Amino acid sequence: MSEPRILILGAGPAGAATAIGLRRLGYAVDIVGDWRRFDAVEGVSQRVLEGLRHAGLSRALEQAAVPARRRVHWNGVSQQLNQECLLDRQLFDRALRDDLRDAGVEVIEGRVREVDSDAHGHRVRLDTGEVLLAEFLVEARGRQAPLASNRLRGPESVSLLNLWQGAPGEPFSAVESLQDGWAWMARLADGRCYWQVSLDVSSSRVPAKPQLPEYCAQRRRQSALVAELFGADAWQPATVHARSSTAILAGECSGDNWLRVGDAAMAVDPLSGNGIFQSLSSALQAPAVINTLLRRPEQRALARRFHQARIEQLFLRFARIGRDFYAQEQDKVAQPFWAQRQAWPDQQPIHVPSDFRQLQVVQRPVVRDAFIEPAEVVVSPDQPLGVWHLQGVPLAPLVHGLQTGQGLDELLRGRSATEQSMLRGWLAAQGYPG
């Protein structure tokens, strides 16, 4: 039996992480990438750096470690918070391609024009006229990917990114709440300046494209924070790019011969500050899911349920993070922009108080040895997908034993002092009274 051809559409973080993960499993992988059409910068956290390291994206990681001081002006309070890392997306995207080539992934430059798929495979036509055939397709084109009719959308949002060249200086970033939205801004050491405002599509009065530069310039002039941070550079002419920033869950995220990852599966509100992290989170599980779909047909339904459940849970988690950050802005709660976003997607808290009595031992799909397999896990209101093990120690036997009357000392007998301390700490965090 010949090896299936796997084709990934999109060479961003999610596509690259999936490709490298598949190469580690021995698959031949091709990836189609189209260069970003405008300059951009993003602020990323330390866990994004850890995600890049875990995904094997070492060259990309080198481009993501530019620390910058960070300001937050929210709910009438101005704070100087910890640093965040500024990521130059042009350099980052080039580094992703270098990582892919180092891993033996063929990078095909081009823009996807048409995709025809059926149960037997996929036919992809590029803007160059080239036609690519594949047995398995990974959709990783982010917000450019076509969406299913049953998708879930948050409040419709648009973000206007302003870019201009200023004088070199110390890197910084800042976020500021506005009456009808919020703005994120940053400067790189070489003087490149960025200011992005996110607004509600229905309630804002965003003009047509030709008027956007002047519209944004007027809004920048209204901000004391912009004037303070950028100085005279704040009034330089800027190039403006408009793009959707609506939170979207794609709907069905897999089939027997295809899979969605990253923003093509779920795109979060940028206020959550976790765009690249969530892309990597969904992509790191993808190789095991694909491996199961291709090598163990009898487990396809299980693998698809695993992928879908984690995409949906990840989406809701980040949506609630954004909701709670919006909810901190009490001065503007009556404004349409804020009222919608403080109530979406629901009122369920991000974390539920621990209660050992609510723990259940159930069977759920897990990643084991690069396949999706069933296993006994511990489910709680705060961990609905279940926790399988803690640093390699299965938790289900421990919880089941305690629930059936066995003593904790008996259950821990034979384990190292380090493991015993770790398991006792976990139980205490779950509200275990012993």
Residue pairs with C-beta under 8 A, 6 or more apart in sequence:
3 27
3 28
4 27
4 134
4 135
4 136
4 294
5 28
5 30
5 133
5 134
5 135
5 136
6 22
6 27
6 28
6 29
6 30
6 134
6 135
6 136
6 137
6 138
6 290
7 29
7 30
7 31
7 32
7 122
7 124
7 132
7 134
7 136
7 137
7 138
8 15
8 18
8 19
8 29
8 30
8 31
8 32
8 137
8 138
8 140
9 15
9 31
9 32
9 112
9 115
9 124
9 137
9 138
9 139
9 140
9 141
9 145
10 31
10 32
10 33
10 139
10 140
10 141
10 142
10 144
10 145
10 262
10 264
11 31
11 32
11 33
11 34
11 93
11 96
11 97
11 100
11 107
11 140
12 33
12 93
12 96
12 140
12 142
12 262
12 263
12 279
13 52
13 55
13 57
13 60
13 96
13 262
13 276
13 279
13 280
13 283
14 140
14 142
14 261
14 262
14 263
14 264
14 279
14 280
14 282
14 283
15 31
15 33
15 138
15 140
15 261
15 262
15 283
16 31
16 55
16 57
16 60
16 96
16 99
16 100
17 55
17 56
17 57
17 279
17 280
17 283
17 284
17 286
18 138
18 140
18 261
18 283
18 286
18 287
18 290
19 29
19 31
19 100
19 103
19 105
20 55
20 56
20 57
20 99
20 100
20 103
20 105
21 55
21 56
21 283
21 284
21 286
21 287
22 29
22 287
22 290
22 291
23 29
23 103
23 104
23 105
24 56
24 287
25 287
25 291
25 370
27 290
27 291
29 105
29 106
30 105
30 106
30 108
30 132
30 134
31 100
31 105
31 106
31 107
31 108
32 108
32 110
32 112
32 124
32 126
32 132
33 97
33 107
33 108
33 109
33 110
34 109
34 110
34 111
34 112
35 93
35 109
36 89
36 90
36 93
38 161
38 163
38 239
38 241
39 89
39 90
39 163
39 192
40 89
40 90
40 161
40 163
40 194
41 86
41 87
41 88
41 89
41 186
41 188
41 192
41 194
42 86
42 87
42 89
42 275
42 276
43 68
43 70
43 84
43 85
43 86
43 87
43 173
43 184
43 186
43 273
44 64
44 84
44 85
44 86
44 87
44 276
44 277
45 84
45 85
45 273
45 274
45 277
46 85
47 277
48 64
48 85
48 276
48 277
48 280
49 61
49 64
49 65
49 85
51 276
51 277
51 280
51 281
51 284
52 58
52 60
52 61
52 64
52 280
53 61
54 280
54 284
55 280
55 283
55 284
56 99
56 103
57 95
57 96
57 99
58 99
59 95
59 96
59 98
59 99
59 102
60 92
60 95
60 96
60 99
62 95
63 87
63 88
63 91
63 92
63 95
64 85
64 87
64 92
65 85
66 85
66 86
66 87
66 88
66 171
66 188
66 189
67 83
67 84
67 85
67 86
67 171
68 83
68 84
68 85
68 86
68 170
68 171
68 172
68 173
68 186
69 80
69 83
69 170
69 171
69 172
69 173
70 80
70 81
70 82
70 83
70 84
70 172
70 173
70 174
71 78
71 79
71 80
71 81
71 172
71 173
71 174
71 175
71 225
71 229
72 78
72 79
72 81
72 174
72 175
73 79
73 174
73 175
73 176
73 177
73 225
74 175
74 176
74 177
74 328
74 329
75 177
75 328
75 329
75 330
75 331
76 331
78 225
84 173
86 171
86 173
86 186
86 188
87 276
88 188
97 107
100 107
101 107
108 126
108 130
108 132
110 126
110 127
110 128
110 130
111 126
111 127
112 124
112 125
112 126
112 127
112 141
113 125
113 126
113 127
114 124
114 125
115 122
115 123
115 124
115 125
115 137
115 146
116 122
116 123
116 124
117 123
117 137
117 257
117 258
119 256
119 257
121 133
121 134
121 135
121 257
122 133
122 134
122 135
122 136
122 137
122 257
122 258
123 131
123 132
123 133
124 131
124 132
124 133
124 134
124 137
125 131
125 132
126 132
135 257
136 257
136 258
136 259
136 290
136 293
136 294
137 257
137 258
137 259
138 258
138 259
138 260
138 261
138 286
138 290
139 145
139 258
139 259
139 260
139 261
139 264
139 265
140 260
140 261
140 262
140 264
140 283
141 264
142 262
142 263
142 264
142 267
143 243
143 244
143 248
143 263
143 264
143 267
145 250
145 260
145 263
145 264
147 248
147 250
147 251
148 250
148 251
148 252
149 251
150 251
150 252
151 248
151 249
151 250
151 251
152 248
152 249
152 251
152 315
152 345
153 246
153 247
153 248
153 249
154 246
154 247
154 248
154 269
154 319
154 341
154 344
154 345
155 200
155 246
155 247
155 340
155 341
155 344
156 200
156 201
156 202
156 244
156 246
157 198
157 199
157 200
157 201
157 244
157 245
157 246
157 247
157 269
158 198
158 199
158 201
158 204
158 206
158 242
158 243
158 244
158 245
159 196
159 197
159 198
159 199
159 242
159 243
159 244
159 245
159 270
160 196
160 197
160 199
160 206
160 212
160 216
160 240
160 241
160 242
161 194
161 195
161 196
161 240
161 241
161 242
161 243
162 193
162 194
162 195
162 196
162 197
162 216
162 220
162 238
162 239
162 240
163 192
163 193
163 194
163 238
163 239
163 240
163 241
164 192
164 193
164 233
164 236
164 237
164 238
164 239
165 191
165 192
165 193
165 236
166 187
166 191
166 192
166 193
166 230
166 233
166 236
167 191
167 233
168 189
168 190
168 191
169 187
169 189
169 191
170 187
170 189
171 186
171 187
171 188
171 189
172 186
172 187
172 229
173 184
173 185
173 186
174 184
174 185
174 186
174 225
174 229
175 182
175 183
175 184
175 185
176 182
176 183
176 184
176 185
176 223
176 225
176 226
177 329
177 331
177 332
178 197
178 223
179 332
179 335
179 337
180 199
180 200
180 203
180 204
180 335
180 336
180 337
181 197
181 198
181 199
181 200
181 204
181 337
182 197
182 198
182 271
183 195
183 196
183 197
183 198
183 219
183 223
183 226
184 194
184 195
184 196
184 198
184 270
185 193
185 194
185 195
185 196
185 225
185 226
185 229
185 230
186 193
186 194
187 193
187 194
187 229
187 230
187 233
191 233
193 230
193 233
193 234
193 236
193 238
195 216
195 220
195 226
195 238
197 216
197 219
198 245
198 270
198 271
199 206
199 337
200 336
200 337
200 340
201 246
202 336
203 336
203 337
204 337
206 212
206 215
206 242
207 215
209 242
212 240
212 242
213 237
213 238
213 239
213 240
216 238
216 240
217 235
217 237
217 238
220 226
220 234
220 235
220 238
221 227
221 234
221 235
226 234
227 234
245 269
245 270
246 267
246 269
247 267
247 268
247 269
247 315
247 318
247 319
247 322
248 266
248 267
249 265
249 266
249 311
249 312
249 315
250 260
250 264
250 265
250 266
250 311
252 308
253 259
253 260
253 265
253 266
253 307
253 308
253 311
254 260
254 289
254 293
254 303
254 304
254 307
254 308
255 304
256 293
256 297
256 300
256 304
257 293
259 286
259 289
259 290
259 293
259 307
260 311
261 279
261 282
261 283
261 286
262 278
262 279
262 282
262 283
263 275
263 279
265 282
265 311
266 278
266 282
266 311
266 312
266 314
266 315
266 318
267 275
268 274
268 275
268 278
268 315
268 318
268 319
268 322
269 318
269 319
269 322
269 341
271 322
271 325
271 326
272 278
272 318
272 319
272 321
272 322
272 325
274 318
274 321
278 314
278 315
278 318
281 314
282 310
282 311
282 314
285 306
285 307
285 310
285 367
286 307
287 370
288 303
288 367
288 370
288 371
288 372
289 303
289 304
289 306
289 307
289 372
291 370
291 371
292 299
292 300
292 302
292 303
292 371
292 372
293 300
293 303
293 304
295 371
296 303
296 371
299 371
299 372
299 373
302 365
302 372
302 373
302 374
303 365
303 372
305 365
306 365
306 366
306 372
309 385
310 385
313 384
313 385
316 345
316 346
317 350
319 344
319 345
320 345
320 346
320 348
320 349
320 350
321 350
322 341
323 341
323 342
323 343
323 344
323 345
324 350
326 338
326 341
326 342
327 342
329 338
329 342
332 338
333 339
333 342
351 382
352 380
352 381
352 382
353 431
354 380
354 382
354 429
354 430
354 431
355 380
355 381
355 430
355 431
356 427
356 430
356 431
356 432
356 433
357 431
358 380
358 381
359 378
359 379
359 380
359 399
359 403
359 430
360 378
360 379
360 380
361 376
361 377
361 378
361 379
361 396
361 399
361 400
361 403
362 376
362 377
362 379
362 386
363 374
363 375
363 376
363 377
364 374
364 375
364 377
364 379
364 385
364 386
364 388
365 372
365 373
365 374
365 375
366 372
366 373
366 374
366 375
366 377
366 386
366 388
368 375
375 388
375 396
376 388
376 394
376 396
376 397
376 400
377 385
377 386
377 387
377 388
377 395
377 396
378 386
378 387
378 388
378 395
378 396
378 399
379 385
379 386
379 387
380 387
380 430
387 395
388 394
388 395
388 396
389 395
390 422
390 423
390 426
391 419
391 422
393 415
393 419
393 422
393 423
395 426
397 411
398 411
398 423
398 427
401 410
401 411
402 408
402 411
402 427
402 432
402 434
408 424
408 427
408 434
412 419
412 420
412 423
412 424
415 423
427 434
